[in-house]
Amino acid sequence: EKDEPGEQEQVTYRQLLELTCRLGNTLKRQGVKRDDRVTIYMPPCPLAVASMLACARIGAVHTVVFAGFSAESLADRIRD
């Protein structure tokens, strides 16, 4: 489900796996490796789920922050 009630996007497990693998490879090309820390800042959507799974596949420690935080609150969460 998206932010707006009633808005949905459906993906199959196969689509999610393919997206997860593509994102994982992109993160690796960008230099993200095992035990790195990654903050994911995006709205709830299949891409956010795939991003979390990609970090987990690589072994990168990740945290998820959804929109709605002030710059200071976001910085605190990233530092934590």
The 8 nearest C-alpha neighbors of each residue, nearest first, counted from 0:
[[1, 7, 6, 8, 2, 44, 5, 43],
 [0, 2, 3, 6, 7, 43, 44, 4],
 [3, 1, 4, 0, 43, 42, 6, 44],
 [2, 4, 1, 6, 5, 0, 7, 43],
 [5, 3, 6, 2, 1, 0, 7, 8],
 [4, 6, 7, 3, 0, 1, 2, 8],
 [7, 5, 1, 4, 3, 0, 8, 2],
 [8, 6, 0, 1, 5, 9, 4, 3],
 [7, 9, 0, 10, 6, 1, 45, 44],
 [10, 8, 7, 11, 45, 0, 44, 14],
 [11, 9, 14, 15, 12, 8, 45, 13],
 [10, 12, 14, 13, 15, 9, 16, 17],
 [11, 13, 15, 14, 16, 10, 17, 18],
 [12, 14, 16, 11, 15, 17, 10, 18],
 [15, 13, 11, 17, 16, 12, 10, 18],
 [14, 16, 12, 18, 13, 17, 19, 11],
 [15, 17, 19, 13, 14, 18, 12, 20],
 [18, 16, 14, 20, 19, 15, 21, 13],
 [17, 19, 21, 15, 16, 20, 22, 14],
 [18, 20, 49, 16, 53, 22, 17, 21],
 [19, 21, 23, 17, 22, 18, 16, 24],
 [22, 20, 18, 24, 23, 19, 25, 17],
 [23, 21, 25, 19, 24, 20, 53, 26],
 [24, 22, 53, 20, 26, 25, 21, 19],
 [23, 25, 27, 21, 22, 26, 20, 28],
 [24, 26, 22, 28, 23, 27, 21, 29],
 [25, 27, 29, 23, 31, 24, 28, 22],
 [26, 28, 31, 24, 30, 29, 25, 23],
 [29, 27, 25, 30, 26, 24, 31, 23],
 [30, 28, 26, 27, 31, 25, 24, 32],
 [29, 31, 27, 28, 32, 26, 25, 35],
 [32, 30, 27, 26, 29, 35, 33, 59],
 [31, 33, 35, 59, 30, 27, 57, 34],
 [32, 34, 58, 59, 35, 57, 31, 60],
 [35, 33, 59, 60, 58, 32, 36, 57],
 [36, 34, 59, 33, 32, 60, 31, 37],
 [35, 37, 60, 61, 59, 34, 38, 62],
 [38, 36, 61, 60, 39, 62, 35, 59],
 [39, 37, 62, 61, 63, 40, 77, 36],
 [38, 40, 63, 64, 62, 41, 37, 61],
 [41, 39, 64, 65, 63, 38, 66, 42],
 [40, 42, 65, 39, 47, 66, 43, 64],
 [43, 41, 65, 44, 66, 47, 40, 2],
 [42, 44, 47, 1, 41, 2, 45, 65],
 [43, 45, 47, 46, 42, 1, 48, 0],
 [44, 46, 48, 47, 49, 43, 10, 15],
 [47, 45, 49, 44, 48, 50, 18, 43],
 [48, 46, 50, 44, 45, 49, 43, 51],
 [47, 49, 45, 51, 50, 46, 52, 44],
 [48, 50, 19, 46, 52, 47, 51, 53],
 [51, 49, 47, 53, 48, 52, 46, 54],
 [52, 50, 48, 54, 49, 53, 55, 47],
 [51, 53, 55, 49, 54, 50, 56, 19],
 [54, 52, 23, 50, 56, 19, 55, 51],
 [55, 53, 59, 57, 51, 52, 56, 58],
 [54, 56, 58, 52, 53, 57, 59, 51],
 [57, 55, 53, 54, 58, 52, 23, 59],
 [58, 56, 54, 55, 59, 33, 53, 32],
 [59, 57, 33, 55, 56, 34, 54, 60],
 [58, 60, 34, 33, 35, 54, 57, 36],
 [61, 59, 36, 34, 35, 37, 58, 54],
 [62, 60, 37, 38, 36, 59, 54, 63],
 [61, 63, 38, 39, 37, 64, 60, 77],
 [62, 64, 39, 38, 40, 65, 61, 51],
 [65, 63, 40, 39, 66, 62, 41, 38],
 [64, 66, 42, 41, 40, 63, 67, 43],
 [67, 65, 68, 42, 41, 64, 40, 69],
 [66, 68, 65, 69, 64, 73, 70, 72],
 [69, 67, 72, 73, 66, 70, 65, 71],
 [68, 70, 72, 71, 73, 67, 74, 66],
 [71, 69, 73, 72, 74, 68, 75, 67],
 [70, 72, 74, 73, 69, 75, 68, 76],
 [73, 71, 75, 69, 74, 70, 68, 76],
 [72, 74, 70, 76, 71, 75, 68, 69],
 [73, 75, 71, 77, 72, 76, 70, 78],
 [76, 74, 72, 78, 73, 77, 79, 71],
 [75, 77, 79, 73, 74, 78, 72, 64],
 [76, 78, 74, 79, 75, 73, 38, 62],
 [79, 77, 75, 76, 74, 73, 38, 72],
 [78, 76, 77, 75, 74, 62, 73, 38]]
